[in-house]
Amino acid sequence: MPEETARLDPLPDDPTLLKGIVRELLATHQAQQRQIDQLTHRLDLLLKRVYGPRADTLDPRQLLLFAEPPAEAPPALTPLPEPEIEIIATAGKKSGHGRRKLPADLRRETEIIDIPESVQQATGGEWVKIGEEISEKLDYTPSSLFVRRIVRPKYVVRFPNSDRPDEMKIAELPPEALPKSKAAPGLVADVIVSKLVDHLPLYRQEQRYARQGFSIARSTLCGWFAEAAHVLTPLWRLLRERVLASNIVNTDDTPVPVQDPDRDHCRTGRIWAYVSRHGTVYDATEDRSRAGPLEFLRGFQGFLQCDAYAGYDELFRRSQGTIIEVGCWAHARRKFVEAQKTNPREAHEAVVRIKQLYAVEHEAKACDVAARRSLRQQKSVPLLAALKPWLDQLAVTALPKSPLGEAATYARNQWAALNVYVTDGALAMDNNLAERAVKPYAIGRKNWLFFGSDDGGRRLAILSSFTATCQQFGTNPWTWLQQTLTKLPLTPADQLATLLPASEK
């Protein structure tokens, strides 16, 4: 008993912190209870299937429920007096979301429904139109293939009063981004957006186009995809320069299976996301070695927000202070959440302390950069100052290899990087911006499963850089791709940057 009391004694004295710990414990208890109920129900079903009867049987006593009523009717029951119903008038009308107005820029197709001429003649009299009633409904027409015909008149020019020979004249075809392809820019844009935004593999697109009246082989779609990536590579390089021109870049990576002809199974490649206020750019590498980010971030200077991947350490060492590491509190908090099953009290207290830091961020959400930094210095810095010795003490008492010990070690090793965000109001507390950027790949690989090759991964990275940047800026990716593939052959090399996606806000 004394040992148990000593173990439960060290609780914080701050009432706010204690309330937060209680809320976290209650939330964890409710989640565990739901899981217990679900597992108990599944166990009951399993036991019934293994040990129970093969078919459901009916209790014989239940047949009495459907027996014939007795011949003698039961005595009538005395009716109970009807309760008085009090009608309470509610003040005002219930608020609802209402119907949104249909956008004015959508194409309208008008259908006029008038009273038949025969009815008008049968009614007689003089019919004078005094107005009209208009009702609108949102409709949809499935996308469809069509053929764009380019007609160029041919002329023969004769010179009757001259010895000059006749000449044949015809207008020149405009330059095309994909001159050898039978696909126009709109169709190529649809193939790219369908795969990278809607996550449709090429075989599903093949089936969709067949339903629209024309079969397009999957190899043909793949060829269009590759050609588009090739012609847009110069724009991708410009986008990379523009993203890295910012002094704050968020980065994260995610694994993607890659087919390898020398193996019986796929090996693991990598997709890296780099996000700044100027856009999003992706890079594909054969593995997760540090060579990928070292090469991509060559020449970058500023704040780099990332996770604790050891491959970045060499980057920070070589930069000699020109690249400043910014830690991610979401990663630190996640490790304490994972430790709640083994060490619930300490792990919940850690989560509550981190939530207090996030509460300051929520308060500073509407502030400008200077005001956000001032608020962090006023409220977050004292919370961080109290959290550090608590983590140091936790690292002493927790087992080093336990989930709690590893969570404390992670936070202490990253402590300097985790404190950088309070020095600049433009920095974020976590790296969720980059994590959201790699999420489309996590969704997409469940559909298209793997890269066919390393080159295929690089093509996908190039094209997805543009679709992600369009979505970041609120631009329709199909519209941008269609217009860019049309304008690209007509744009001088020194003006290619004007074609990059721009924010519409």
Long-range contacts (C-beta under 8 A, 24 or more apart in sequence): 12-349, 16-356, 17-349, 17-352, 17-353, 17-356, 20-352, 20-355, 20-356, 21-345, 21-348, 21-349, 21-352, 23-352, 24-348, 24-351, 24-352, 25-344, 25-345, 25-348, 28-340, 28-344, 28-348, 102-136, 102-138, 108-136, 109-139, 142-212, 143-190, 143-212, 144-212, 144-213, 145-187, 145-209, 145-212, 145-213, 145-214, 148-184, 174-489, 174-490, 175-489, 175-490, 176-489, 177-228, 177-231, 177-485, 177-486, 177-488, 177-489, 178-224, 178-227, 178-228, 178-231, 178-485, 180-227, 181-223, 181-224, 181-227, 183-224, 185-481, 185-482, 185-483, 185-485, 185-486, 186-478, 186-482, 187-224, 188-224, 188-227, 188-228, 188-481, 188-485, 189-477, 189-478, 189-481, 189-482, 189-485, 190-478, 191-221, 191-224, 191-225, 192-225, 192-228, 192-463, 192-467, 192-477, 192-481, 193-467, 193-477, 193-478, 193-481, 195-225, 195-444, 195-448, 196-440, 196-444, 196-460, 196-463, 196-464, 196-467, 196-477, 197-440, 197-467, 197-471, 197-477, 199-440, 199-443, 199-444, 199-446, 199-447, 199-448, 200-447, 201-447, 201-448, 201-449, 202-448, 225-459, 225-463, 226-459, 228-463, 228-481, 228-485, 229-458, 229-459, 229-460, 229-462, 229-463, 230-459, 231-485, 231-488, 232-462, 232-463, 232-466, 232-484, 232-488, 233-462, 234-493, 234-496, 235-466, 235-484, 235-488, 235-496, 235-499, 235-500, 236-281, 236-462, 236-465, 236-466, 238-496, 238-497, 238-500, 239-279, 239-281, 239-465, 239-466, 239-469, 239-500, 240-274, 240-281, 240-296, 240-465, 242-278, 242-279, 242-497, 242-500, 243-274, 243-275, 243-276, 243-278, 243-279, 243-280, 243-281, 244-274, 244-276, 244-297, 244-299, 244-300, 245-276, 245-278, 246-276, 246-277, 246-278, 246-302, 247-301, 247-302, 247-303, 248-276, 248-277, 248-302, 248-303, 248-305, 248-426, 248-427, 249-274, 249-275, 249-276, 249-297, 249-300, 249-302, 249-303, 249-304, 249-305, 250-274, 250-275, 250-276, 250-305, 250-306, 250-428, 250-431, 250-433, 250-434, 250-437, 251-275, 251-293, 251-304, 251-305, 251-306, 251-431, 251-434, 252-306, 252-307, 252-431, 252-434, 252-435, 252-437, 252-438, 253-288, 253-309, 253-438, 254-438, 254-441, 254-442, 255-288, 256-284, 256-441, 256-445, 256-450, 256-451, 256-457, 257-445, 257-449, 257-450, 257-451, 258-286, 258-450, 258-451, 258-453, 258-454, 258-457, 259-450, 259-451, 259-452, 259-453, 266-450, 269-451, 269-454, 269-457, 271-438, 271-441, 271-457, 271-461, 272-296, 273-434, 273-437, 273-438, 273-468, 274-434, 275-433, 275-434, 275-437, 275-472, 279-465, 279-468, 279-469, 279-472, 279-473, 279-500, 279-501, 280-437, 280-465, 280-468, 280-469, 280-472, 281-465, 281-469, 282-437, 282-460, 282-461, 282-462, 282-464, 282-465, 282-468, 283-461, 284-451, 284-454, 284-457, 284-458, 284-460, 284-461, 286-454, 290-314, 290-315, 294-318, 297-323, 303-420, 303-424, 303-427, 305-427, 305-428, 305-431, 305-433, 305-434, 306-431, 306-434, 307-331, 307-431, 308-410, 308-413, 308-414, 324-420, 325-416, 325-417, 325-420, 326-417, 326-420, 326-421, 326-427, 326-431, 327-414, 327-416, 327-417, 327-418, 327-419, 327-420, 327-421, 328-418, 328-430, 328-431, 329-354, 329-357, 329-358, 329-418, 329-421, 329-429, 329-430, 330-430, 330-431, 330-432, 330-435, 331-410, 331-430, 331-431, 332-407, 332-410, 332-411, 332-414, 332-418, 335-403, 335-406, 335-407, 335-410, 335-411, 336-404, 336-407, 338-403, 338-407, 339-402, 339-403, 339-404, 339-406, 339-407, 341-403, 342-402, 342-403, 342-404, 343-398, 343-402, 343-403, 343-404, 346-394, 346-398, 346-404, 347-403, 347-404, 347-407, 349-390, 350-391, 350-394, 350-407, 350-408, 353-383, 353-386, 353-387, 353-390, 354-387, 356-383, 357-383, 357-384, 357-429, 358-429, 361-429, 364-425, 367-425, 368-425, 369-424, 369-425, 369-426, 370-425, 371-425, 372-425, 373-422, 373-423, 373-424, 373-425, 374-425, 376-421, 376-422, 376-425, 377-422, 380-422, 381-422, 384-419, 384-422, 388-415, 391-415, 437-468, 440-464, 440-468, 466-501, 469-500, 469-501, 470-501, 473-501, 473-502, 473-503, 473-504, 473-505, 474-503, 474-504, 474-505, 475-501, 475-502, 475-503, 475-504
